[in-house]
Amino acid sequence: MSADHGHHKVTRIDLIRHGEPGGGDVFRGHVNPPLTELGHWQFHERLRRHASDWDHIISSPLQRCAEAADQLSEELNLPLTIADEWMEIHFGEWEGRPVKEVLAENELQVTQLWADPFAFCAPGGEAFTDFQQRLLNAWNTLLEQHAGKHILLVCHGGVIRALTQHLMSLSPEAMSRLSVPYAALLRFKVDQLEYNEEYAPWVTLEMMDGSVLDRGKLHSPSDIANYTERQQPAHEQQERQLQEQQEQQQQ
């Protein structure tokens, strides 16, 4: 039986995790802290290394994603869509609590959740199957609305793991061992082949950069300060420089 090859569309989606957020090592989920200065640097440094001609930016509405995405949208003059579907999984009763504290109280539950999220759920939290289905619905919508484009998706570690597990057919164990550090970036190429008026996607993981961007190994605190200074409006920089000069004269 012959197949109608018809049209061929190639869509690329770059998934980038947000940089380091404030609040420490907690079950963050829907908790909404902003990025630290280091987190902003991590995000922009990763994109500097993998700069591309993106057509559109899509972001989770949580501040640690949306704030950096909005800034990038203005810098690159690109359209930005904020979509609730790309939020992190909700951890229920563990939301916002320190990981060490929850581990001390519920070590078995936490280790079971990390080992096999398909079978275990945080108390009162979002089931992993529901979370993943939410993401797959959003993924399919993205492919329909942006077919043939290059999209930058600013999202979360759990989002990236859940999508990668499905797209690459990973086992739960392999997914739980997938390291997605702050500002990690994965590029998926989706070949949408039309057969008999229907599109059959063929997915390739083209690139993954999960190198750790941390203060000790890849930059100094002064680099962060210099980056932060570049993001300030010119008048704020001038005011700060004038204040520093006045303080030096008084010494």
Secondary structure, DSSP 4 states (H G I P E B T S, - for coil): -------EEEEEEEEEE--PBSS-SB--TT--PPBPHHHHHHHHHHHHHT----SEEEE-SSHHHHHHHHHHHHHHT--EEE-GGGPPPP-GGGTT-BHHHHHHHHHHHHHHHHH-TTT---TT---HHHHHHHHHHHHHHHHHHSTTSEEEEEE-HHHHHHHHHHHTT--HHHHHT----TT-EEEEEEEEEEETTEEEEEEEEEEEE-----HHHH--HHHHHHHHHHHS-HHHHHHHHHHHHHHHHH-
